[in-house]
Amino acid sequence: MTDRSFLNWPFFEQRHRDHAERLEAWCQENLPVDHSDIDAACRKLVAMLGEAGFLKPTAVDPADPQPLDVRMLCITRETLARHDGLADFAFAMQGLGTGAISLFGTPEQQKWLDKTRAGKALSAFALSEPRSGSDVANMEMTATRDGDDYVLSGEKTWISNGGIADVYCVFARTGEAPGARGISAFIVPADSPGLIIAERIDVVAPHPLARLSFNDVRVPASALIGKAGDGFKLAMSVLDVFRSTVGAAALGFARRALDESVSRVRERELFGAPLFDLQMVQGHIADMALDVDAAALLIYRAAWTKDEGAPRVTREAAMAKLYATDRAQKVIDKAVQLHGGDGVRRGHIIESLYREIRALRIYEGASDVQKVVIARQTMGG
């Protein structure tokens, strides 16, 4: 049984606890889904989550816009990840893909949110490029003003939901100033002429990923989110909200690994006694439990700080994401060791977790980049 005593921490309000209970019951009944067709599984998960009302926290309600509840986002991602990594992915992309629209979109642009919150449209966040991943300020894709339109040209890659999304939030260089100050954000429907799925990308933990080509894709000026030249600021604001949730997903994976390991060492016998009787095994379990709780504290501190009205939580979110993802990797590695051959057997939950966790230390800010962020924030820069 998963330890859920953390829900009694003072970070949470009763609505968070009620949400966690409802979601846990839904997960036990509906997850995991069949992963044999990843695209179909993601579409199904988004539809199911939308129908059950669990996508509502991913974006603001256009009829009653309130700040995004980061604690709700984190609780949801942690719970879904513990049950099914693909369900966490499907939920997360509905939030990340529409984050700029939630935070900075006009009422007309926010009509997309009615669809994404209901699970009737899939969204994607198109920021990374072949030659500018973590170095966003050096992106090469352009958006050129042409009368009442912008014309987008270039490529994006490693785009989650690429190939199945209905709408993309795309960042491109509009040239108001050098570097980060000359980037803007646009809403680009998936059926826009000239938008091509150039490549589908396979990874160790299968998710819908693609490289996108924008061949003179024309969008109206009304597709611009916020002001021209504010794209980098928009992107960082979105990541400021959602970066903590990546740590929460890692925490969900780590909790599942710990749960499975506790059951394993209780039931498995070695030399005529339960595996848990070995002091080295007890040491592994203690380390895993410590890493899980420490990660949870950092994650929910960052989420609570943002929900309390902090304009930015760059330092807190970077710490949460870095620590939770790195430590989850260690927790899951220990789980593999405790499970022996089963830990690397294709189809076993521990083997699945081992594949799932690695990407979280890369996307939405690689671990090494998070260290740079933390150091600069600590130095006051």
C-alpha positions in Angstrom: 0.0 0.0 0.0 1.4 3.4 -1.0 2.2 5.8 1.8 -0.1 8.7 1.3 0.4 10.4 4.7 2.1 13.2 2.9 -1.4 14.5 2.0 -1.7 15.5 5.6 1.2 17.9 5.3 0.3 21.6 5.7 1.1 22.3 2.1 -2.4 21.0 1.1 -6.0 22.0 1.5 -8.9 19.7 1.8 -9.8 20.1 -1.9 -6.3 18.6 -2.8 -6.9 15.6 -0.5 -10.4 15.1 -2.0 -9.0 15.3 -5.5 -6.3 12.8 -4.6 -8.9 10.3 -3.3 -11.1 10.6 -6.3 -8.2 10.2 -8.7 -6.7 7.2 -6.9 -10.0 5.4 -7.1 -10.3 6.2 -10.8 -6.7 5.0 -11.5 -7.3 1.7 -9.8 -10.3 1.2 -12.0 -9.0 2.4 -15.3 -5.2 2.1 -15.4 -3.0 1.0 -17.0 -4.4 1.1 -20.5 -3.2 -1.0 -23.4 0.1 0.4 -24.8 0.3 -1.7 -28.0 -0.7 1.4 -30.0 0.9 4.4 -28.3 -0.9 7.1 -30.4 -4.3 5.4 -29.8 -3.5 5.0 -26.1 -2.7 8.7 -25.7 -5.9 9.7 -27.4 -7.9 7.3 -25.3 -6.3 8.5 -22.1 -7.0 12.2 -22.9 -10.6 11.4 -23.7 -11.0 9.3 -20.5 -9.3 11.9 -18.3 -11.4 14.7 -19.9 -14.6 12.8 -19.5 -13.8 12.1 -15.8 -13.0 15.8 -15.2 -9.4 15.3 -14.3 -8.1 17.5 -17.1 -9.7 20.6 -15.6 -6.6 21.6 -13.6 -4.4 21.6 -16.7 -5.6 25.0 -17.9 -7.6 28.0 -16.7 -11.4 28.0 -17.1 -12.1 30.6 -19.7 -15.5 31.3 -18.0 -13.9 31.9 -14.6 -10.1 32.3 -15.0 -8.2 31.6 -11.8 -4.5 30.9 -11.4 -3.3 27.4 -12.2 -3.2 25.2 -9.0 0.3 23.8 -9.1 -0.3 21.6 -6.1 -3.3 20.0 -7.9 -1.1 19.5 -11.0 1.6 17.8 -9.0 -0.7 15.6 -7.1 -2.3 14.5 -10.3 1.0 13.8 -12.1 2.4 11.9 -9.1 -0.7 9.7 -8.8 -1.0 9.0 -12.6 2.7 8.2 -12.9 2.5 5.7 -10.1 -0.2 3.8 -12.0 0.8 4.4 -15.7 3.5 6.5 -17.1 1.6 7.1 -20.3 -1.4 8.4 -18.4 0.9 10.9 -16.7 2.3 11.9 -20.1 -1.1 12.4 -21.6 -2.2 14.6 -18.7 1.0 16.6 -18.6 0.9 17.6 -22.2 -2.6 19.0 -22.0 -1.2 21.4 -19.4 2.2 22.2 -20.9 0.9 22.5 -24.4 -1.7 25.1 -23.4 0.3 26.8 -20.6 1.1 30.0 -22.6 -2.6 30.3 -23.6 -3.7 29.8 -20.0 -1.3 32.4 -18.7 -1.2 35.0 -21.6 -3.9 34.1 -24.1 -6.8 36.4 -25.2 -10.4 35.3 -24.5 -10.6 34.3 -28.2 -7.4 32.2 -27.9 -8.6 30.6 -24.7 -11.5 29.0 -26.5 -9.0 26.2 -27.2 -9.0 25.5 -23.5 -12.6 24.4 -23.4 -11.6 21.6 -25.8 -8.3 20.6 -24.2 -9.8 20.6 -20.6 -12.6 18.4 -21.9 -10.3 15.9 -23.6 -11.6 16.8 -27.0 -8.3 18.3 -28.4 -4.7 17.4 -27.8 -2.1 20.1 -27.3 1.7 20.3 -27.7 4.5 22.7 -26.7 6.9 23.3 -29.7 10.1 24.9 -28.3 13.1 22.7 -28.9 15.0 22.7 -32.2 17.7 20.4 -33.7 20.5 22.9 -32.8 18.9 24.7 -29.8 17.6 22.5 -27.1 18.5 23.9 -23.7 19.8 27.1 -25.4 16.4 28.5 -26.3 17.7 31.9 -27.1 19.6 30.6 -30.1 16.5 29.1 -31.8 16.6 29.5 -35.6 12.9 29.1 -36.6 11.5 32.4 -37.9 8.1 34.0 -38.0 8.0 36.9 -40.5 5.3 39.5 -40.5 3.4 39.6 -43.8 0.5 42.0 -43.7 -2.1 40.6 -41.3 -0.3 37.3 -41.0 2.9 35.7 -39.8 4.8 33.2 -41.9 6.6 30.4 -39.9 9.6 28.7 -41.3 12.0 26.1 -39.7 12.0 23.0 -37.7 11.1 21.8 -34.2 12.1 18.5 -32.7 11.5 16.3 -29.7 8.0 17.6 -29.6 5.8 15.6 -27.3 2.4 14.8 -28.8 4.0 15.6 -32.2 1.9 13.9 -34.8 -1.2 13.5 -32.7 -1.8 17.0 -31.3 -4.6 19.2 -32.6 -2.9 22.4 -31.7 0.7 23.5 -31.1 2.1 26.4 -29.1 5.1 27.3 -31.3 8.0 29.6 -30.5 9.8 31.4 -33.3 12.2 34.2 -33.9 10.4 37.5 -34.8 13.5 39.6 -34.6 12.5 42.5 -32.3 16.0 42.2 -30.6 18.9 39.8 -30.6 18.8 36.5 -28.6 16.0 35.8 -26.2 14.3 39.2 -26.6 13.4 38.5 -30.3 11.2 35.4 -29.8 7.4 35.2 -30.0 4.8 32.5 -29.3 2.0 31.4 -31.7 -1.0 29.2 -31.7 -0.7 26.8 -34.8 -3.5 24.4 -35.5 -2.3 21.0 -36.6 -4.1 21.2 -39.9 -2.3 24.4 -41.0 -1.0 24.1 -44.6 2.8 23.6 -44.6 3.0 22.0 -41.2 4.5 18.6 -41.8 5.3 15.7 -39.4 8.8 15.2 -40.8 9.8 12.3 -38.5 8.3 10.2 -35.7 10.9 9.6 -32.9 11.1 6.3 -31.0 12.5 6.4 -27.5 13.2 3.8 -24.7 9.9 4.6 -23.0 7.5 5.0 -26.0 5.6 8.3 -26.2 4.3 10.2 -29.2 7.3 12.3 -30.2 8.1 14.0 -33.6 10.2 16.4 -35.6 8.0 19.1 -37.2 8.8 21.0 -40.4 7.2 24.4 -40.9 7.2 25.2 -44.6 6.0 28.8 -44.8 3.1 28.1 -42.4 0.8 31.1 -42.5 -1.1 32.1 -39.3 -3.1 35.3 -38.6 -1.6 37.9 -36.4 -4.3 37.0 -33.9 -2.4 33.7 -33.4 0.4 35.7 -31.6 0.2 34.9 -27.8 1.0 38.0 -25.7 3.3 40.6 -27.3 5.8 40.2 -30.1 9.2 39.6 -28.6 7.9 38.2 -25.3 8.1 34.5 -26.3 11.1 33.7 -24.2 9.4 35.2 -21.2 6.2 33.3 -21.9 8.1 30.0 -22.3 10.0 30.5 -19.0 6.8 31.4 -17.2 5.2 28.2 -18.4 8.1 26.1 -17.4 8.2 27.9 -14.0 4.7 26.4 -13.4 5.2 23.0 -14.9 8.8 22.2 -14.0 7.8 21.2 -10.5 5.3 18.8 -12.0 8.0 16.9 -13.8 9.5 16.2 -10.4 6.1 15.0 -9.2 5.9 12.5 -12.0 9.4 11.2 -11.1 8.1 11.0 -7.5 5.2 8.9 -8.6 7.6 6.5 -10.4 9.8 6.4 -7.3 6.9 5.6 -5.0 5.8 2.8 -7.2 9.4 1.4 -7.2 9.5 1.6 -3.4 6.1 -0.1 -3.0 7.1 -2.9 -5.3 10.4 -3.3 -3.5 8.8 -3.5 -0.1 6.5 -6.2 -1.3 9.4 -8.1 -2.9 11.7 -8.1 0.2 8.8 -9.2 2.4 7.8 -12.1 0.2 11.1 -13.3 -1.2 13.2 -15.6 0.9 17.0 -15.9 0.8 19.0 -18.4 2.9 15.8 -19.5 4.7 14.7 -16.0 5.8 12.9 -13.0 4.2 15.1 -10.9 2.0 14.4 -8.0 4.3 16.3 -9.6 7.1 19.6 -8.7 5.3 20.9 -5.5 6.7 22.1 -4.4 3.3 18.6 -4.7 2.0 17.3 -2.7 4.9 19.8 0.0 4.0 18.5 0.1 0.4 14.9 0.4 1.6 15.9 3.2 4.0 17.7 5.1 1.3 14.7 4.8 -1.0 12.2 6.0 1.6 14.5 8.9 2.5 14.8 10.0 -1.2 11.1 9.7 -1.8 10.2 11.9 1.2 12.9 14.5 0.6 11.8 14.8 -3.1 8.2 15.2 -2.0 9.1 18.0 0.4 11.0 19.9 -2.4 8.2 19.4 -4.9 5.3 20.5 -2.7 7.3 23.4 -1.3 7.8 24.7 -4.8 4.1 24.1 -5.7 2.8 25.7 -2.5 5.1 28.7 -3.0 3.8 29.3 -6.5 0.2 28.8 -5.4 0.7 31.3 -2.6 1.3 34.0 -5.2 5.1 34.1 -5.8 5.6 35.7 -9.2 8.4 33.2 -10.0 9.7 30.0 -8.3 12.7 29.5 -10.6 15.0 28.3 -7.8 12.4 26.2 -6.0 11.2 24.5 -9.1 14.7 23.8 -10.4 15.6 22.2 -7.1 12.5 20.1 -7.0 12.9 19.0 -10.6 16.6 18.2 -10.3 16.5 16.4 -7.0 13.3 14.4 -7.6 14.3 13.2 -11.0 17.9 12.3 -10.1 16.8 10.6 -6.9 14.0 8.7 -8.6 16.6 7.3 -10.9 18.6 6.0 -7.9 15.5 4.6 -6.2 14.5 2.7 -9.3 18.0 1.4 -9.8 17.9 0.0 -6.3 14.5 -1.5 -7.1 16.1 -3.3 -10.1 18.8 -4.7 -7.9 16.3 -5.9 -5.3 14.2 -7.6 -7.9 17.2 -9.4 -9.5 16.5 -10.8 -12.9 12.8 -9.8 -12.8 14.0 -6.2 -12.6 15.3 -6.3 -16.2 12.6 -8.7 -17.6 10.7 -7.1 -20.4 7.2 -6.2 -19.3 7.9 -6.2 -15.6 6.8 -3.0 -13.8 10.3 -2.3 -12.5 11.8 -2.7 -16.0 9.1 -0.3 -17.2 9.9 2.3 -14.5 13.7 2.0 -15.4 12.9 3.0 -18.9 10.4 5.7 -18.0 12.5 7.7 -15.5 15.5 8.5 -17.7 13.9 11.0 -20.0 12.7 13.1 -17.0 16.3 14.1 -16.3 16.5 15.6 -19.8 13.2 17.3 -20.8 12.0 20.6 -19.5 15.5 21.5 -18.4 18.2 18.9 -18.2 19.7 18.2 -14.8 23.0 20.0 -15.6 21.1 23.0 -16.7 19.1 23.0 -13.5 22.3 23.1 -11.5 23.3 26.3 -13.5 19.9 27.8 -12.7 20.2 27.0 -9.0 23.7 28.4 -8.8 22.8 31.6 -10.5 19.7 32.1 -8.4 21.8 31.4 -5.3 24.3 34.0 -6.3 21.5 36.5 -7.0 22.0 36.5 -10.8 
